[in-house]
Amino acid sequence: MYRMSLAELIAGVEGHQKELTVFNAEEHSVSALRERFHDRNVSVGAEHTPSGRPTAFAVLSDGEEFVAAADIDAVLRPEDGTASGGEDGPHRPIVEHLDKTLFTSYDIDQMVSASREIEDRAWRVGSGALHAGFQKLSILGEQMDIYERLAENGSLDIHAYAIPDAEVPDHGDGLTIHVERSDEIGRSWFVAYDGDGVDVNKCALVAEERDPRSFYGFWTYDPATVDWIIEHLESTYGLVETR
């Protein structure tokens, strides 16, 4: 039976652009919103109504479907973390609904920051399973201190995936290392947390390296998407571990 790949999942998100329409706002505010979302798969347009109302208001739509609306100041307010939405962030309708929207050209620092938010959530819950793709064993080796601590926290079950370019690092029982000779693993960076079965805790980051150390992908808090990602990893790469 044919199974969709992580790259095809990303391509599906990439081909589904949302629209952010800004009503009755100054040009500098429109420009600020375009800059705010320049690395996301969302178009930003401006309109003026005859009445001039609502003032400085933004509406997010998905095709013909209304998604969310908010005051521009709320949308532009700085975020506490790299990823948006979920139970950890303030109530910000536009940003929260840009879940599963493509980001482009993320560098290593941006990818690490986004990954840390998901890892932190798993740490705080202290149970469930966290799946992380490191591309290469040599990269995993640089992150072993963090992932050993995660594996020792509560009853977290940690799974790491990488292609073999180095020796498998020594590790404890709470960390399973999947050594895979797979193009998908070699080019993908992902972190997916199952929330210990609680939908509001589920989250994931999935990206592929299209240019050297430049990543394209998305993060999501959609439980069904997170479930699909984890099921794909478990069914494709099994339970084989090399030590």
Secondary structure as a PSIPRED ss2 file (coil, helix, strand):
# PSIPRED VFORMAT (PSIPRED V4.0)

   1 M C   1.000  0.000  0.000
   2 Y C   1.000  0.000  0.000
   3 R C   1.000  0.000  0.000
   4 M C   1.000  0.000  0.000
   5 S C   1.000  0.000  0.000
   6 L H   0.000  1.000  0.000
   7 A H   0.000  1.000  0.000
   8 E H   0.000  1.000  0.000
   9 L H   0.000  1.000  0.000
  10 I H   0.000  1.000  0.000
  11 A H   0.000  1.000  0.000
  12 G H   0.000  1.000  0.000
  13 V H   0.000  1.000  0.000
  14 E H   0.000  1.000  0.000
  15 G C   1.000  0.000  0.000
  16 H C   1.000  0.000  0.000
  17 Q C   1.000  0.000  0.000
  18 K E   0.000  0.000  1.000
  19 E E   0.000  0.000  1.000
  20 L E   0.000  0.000  1.000
  21 T E   0.000  0.000  1.000
  22 V E   0.000  0.000  1.000
  23 F E   0.000  0.000  1.000
  24 N C   1.000  0.000  0.000
  25 A C   1.000  0.000  0.000
  26 E C   1.000  0.000  0.000
  27 E H   0.000  1.000  0.000
  28 H H   0.000  1.000  0.000
  29 S H   0.000  1.000  0.000
  30 V H   0.000  1.000  0.000
  31 S H   0.000  1.000  0.000
  32 A H   0.000  1.000  0.000
  33 L H   0.000  1.000  0.000
  34 R H   0.000  1.000  0.000
  35 E H   0.000  1.000  0.000
  36 R H   0.000  1.000  0.000
  37 F C   1.000  0.000  0.000
  38 H C   1.000  0.000  0.000
  39 D C   1.000  0.000  0.000
  40 R E   0.000  0.000  1.000
  41 N C   1.000  0.000  0.000
  42 V E   0.000  0.000  1.000
  43 S E   0.000  0.000  1.000
  44 V E   0.000  0.000  1.000
  45 G E   0.000  0.000  1.000
  46 A E   0.000  0.000  1.000
  47 E E   0.000  0.000  1.000
  48 H C   1.000  0.000  0.000
  49 T C   1.000  0.000  0.000
  50 P C   1.000  0.000  0.000
  51 S C   1.000  0.000  0.000
  52 G C   1.000  0.000  0.000
  53 R C   1.000  0.000  0.000
  54 P C   1.000  0.000  0.000
  55 T C   1.000  0.000  0.000
  56 A C   1.000  0.000  0.000
  57 F E   0.000  0.000  1.000
  58 A E   0.000  0.000  1.000
  59 V E   0.000  0.000  1.000
  60 L E   0.000  0.000  1.000
  61 S E   0.000  0.000  1.000
  62 D E   0.000  0.000  1.000
  63 G C   1.000  0.000  0.000
  64 E C   1.000  0.000  0.000
  65 E E   0.000  0.000  1.000
  66 F E   0.000  0.000  1.000
  67 V E   0.000  0.000  1.000
  68 A E   0.000  0.000  1.000
  69 A E   0.000  0.000  1.000
  70 A E   0.000  0.000  1.000
  71 D E   0.000  0.000  1.000
  72 I H   0.000  1.000  0.000
  73 D H   0.000  1.000  0.000
  74 A H   0.000  1.000  0.000
  75 V H   0.000  1.000  0.000
  76 L H   0.000  1.000  0.000
  77 R C   1.000  0.000  0.000
  78 P C   1.000  0.000  0.000
  79 E C   1.000  0.000  0.000
  80 D C   1.000  0.000  0.000
  81 G C   1.000  0.000  0.000
  82 T C   1.000  0.000  0.000
  83 A C   1.000  0.000  0.000
  84 S C   1.000  0.000  0.000
  85 G C   1.000  0.000  0.000
  86 G C   1.000  0.000  0.000
  87 E C   1.000  0.000  0.000
  88 D C   1.000  0.000  0.000
  89 G C   1.000  0.000  0.000
  90 P C   1.000  0.000  0.000
  91 H C   1.000  0.000  0.000
  92 R C   1.000  0.000  0.000
  93 P H   0.000  1.000  0.000
  94 I H   0.000  1.000  0.000
  95 V H   0.000  1.000  0.000
  96 E H   0.000  1.000  0.000
  97 H C   1.000  0.000  0.000
  98 L C   1.000  0.000  0.000
  99 D C   1.000  0.000  0.000
 100 K C   1.000  0.000  0.000
 101 T C   1.000  0.000  0.000
 102 L C   1.000  0.000  0.000
 103 F E   0.000  0.000  1.000
 104 T E   0.000  0.000  1.000
 105 S E   0.000  0.000  1.000
 106 Y E   0.000  0.000  1.000
 107 D C   1.000  0.000  0.000
 108 I H   0.000  1.000  0.000
 109 D H   0.000  1.000  0.000
 110 Q H   0.000  1.000  0.000
 111 M H   0.000  1.000  0.000
 112 V H   0.000  1.000  0.000
 113 S H   0.000  1.000  0.000
 114 A H   0.000  1.000  0.000
 115 S H   0.000  1.000  0.000
 116 R H   0.000  1.000  0.000
 117 E H   0.000  1.000  0.000
 118 I H   0.000  1.000  0.000
 119 E H   0.000  1.000  0.000
 120 D H   0.000  1.000  0.000
 121 R H   0.000  1.000  0.000
 122 A H   0.000  1.000  0.000
 123 W H   0.000  1.000  0.000
 124 R H   0.000  1.000  0.000
 125 V H   0.000  1.000  0.000
 126 G C   1.000  0.000  0.000
 127 S E   0.000  0.000  1.000
 128 G E   0.000  0.000  1.000
 129 A E   0.000  0.000  1.000
 130 L E   0.000  0.000  1.000
 131 H E   0.000  0.000  1.000
 132 A E   0.000  0.000  1.000
 133 G E   0.000  0.000  1.000
 134 F E   0.000  0.000  1.000
 135 Q E   0.000  0.000  1.000
 136 K E   0.000  0.000  1.000
 137 L H   0.000  1.000  0.000
 138 S H   0.000  1.000  0.000
 139 I H   0.000  1.000  0.000
 140 L H   0.000  1.000  0.000
 141 G H   0.000  1.000  0.000
 142 E H   0.000  1.000  0.000
 143 Q C   1.000  0.000  0.000
 144 M H   0.000  1.000  0.000
 145 D H   0.000  1.000  0.000
 146 I H   0.000  1.000  0.000
 147 Y H   0.000  1.000  0.000
 148 E H   0.000  1.000  0.000
 149 R H   0.000  1.000  0.000
 150 L H   0.000  1.000  0.000
 151 A H   0.000  1.000  0.000
 152 E H   0.000  1.000  0.000
 153 N C   1.000  0.000  0.000
 154 G C   1.000  0.000  0.000
 155 S E   0.000  0.000  1.000
 156 L E   0.000  0.000  1.000
 157 D E   0.000  0.000  1.000
 158 I E   0.000  0.000  1.000
 159 H E   0.000  0.000  1.000
 160 A E   0.000  0.000  1.000
 161 Y E   0.000  0.000  1.000
 162 A E   0.000  0.000  1.000
 163 I E   0.000  0.000  1.000
 164 P C   1.000  0.000  0.000
 165 D C   1.000  0.000  0.000
 166 A C   1.000  0.000  0.000
 167 E C   1.000  0.000  0.000
 168 V C   1.000  0.000  0.000
 169 P C   1.000  0.000  0.000
 170 D C   1.000  0.000  0.000
 171 H C   1.000  0.000  0.000
 172 G C   1.000  0.000  0.000
 173 D C   1.000  0.000  0.000
 174 G C   1.000  0.000  0.000
 175 L E   0.000  0.000  1.000
 176 T E   0.000  0.000  1.000
 177 I E   0.000  0.000  1.000
 178 H E   0.000  0.000  1.000
 179 V E   0.000  0.000  1.000
 180 E C   1.000  0.000  0.000
 181 R C   1.000  0.000  0.000
 182 S C   1.000  0.000  0.000
 183 D H   0.000  1.000  0.000
 184 E H   0.000  1.000  0.000
 185 I H   0.000  1.000  0.000
 186 G H   0.000  1.000  0.000
 187 R H   0.000  1.000  0.000
 188 S E   0.000  0.000  1.000
 189 W E   0.000  0.000  1.000
 190 F E   0.000  0.000  1.000
 191 V E   0.000  0.000  1.000
 192 A E   0.000  0.000  1.000
 193 Y E   0.000  0.000  1.000
 194 D C   1.000  0.000  0.000
 195 G H   0.000  1.000  0.000
 196 D H   0.000  1.000  0.000
 197 G H   0.000  1.000  0.000
 198 V C   1.000  0.000  0.000
 199 D H   0.000  1.000  0.000
 200 V H   0.000  1.000  0.000
 201 N H   0.000  1.000  0.000
 202 K C   1.000  0.000  0.000
 203 C E   0.000  0.000  1.000
 204 A E   0.000  0.000  1.000
 205 L E   0.000  0.000  1.000
 206 V E   0.000  0.000  1.000
 207 A E   0.000  0.000  1.000
 208 E E   0.000  0.000  1.000
 209 E E   0.000  0.000  1.000
 210 R E   0.000  0.000  1.000
 211 D E   0.000  0.000  1.000
 212 P C   1.000  0.000  0.000
 213 R C   1.000  0.000  0.000
 214 S E   0.000  0.000  1.000
 215 F E   0.000  0.000  1.000
 216 Y E   0.000  0.000  1.000
 217 G E   0.000  0.000  1.000
 218 F E   0.000  0.000  1.000
 219 W E   0.000  0.000  1.000
 220 T E   0.000  0.000  1.000
 221 Y C   1.000  0.000  0.000
 222 D C   1.000  0.000  0.000
 223 P H   0.000  1.000  0.000
 224 A H   0.000  1.000  0.000
 225 T H   0.000  1.000  0.000
 226 V H   0.000  1.000  0.000
 227 D H   0.000  1.000  0.000
 228 W H   0.000  1.000  0.000
 229 I H   0.000  1.000  0.000
 230 I H   0.000  1.000  0.000
 231 E H   0.000  1.000  0.000
 232 H H   0.000  1.000  0.000
 233 L H   0.000  1.000  0.000
 234 E H   0.000  1.000  0.000
 235 S H   0.000  1.000  0.000
 236 T H   0.000  1.000  0.000
 237 Y H   0.000  1.000  0.000
 238 G C   1.000  0.000  0.000
 239 L C   1.000  0.000  0.000
 240 V C   1.000  0.000  0.000
 241 E C   1.000  0.000  0.000
 242 T C   1.000  0.000  0.000
 243 R C   1.000  0.000  0.000
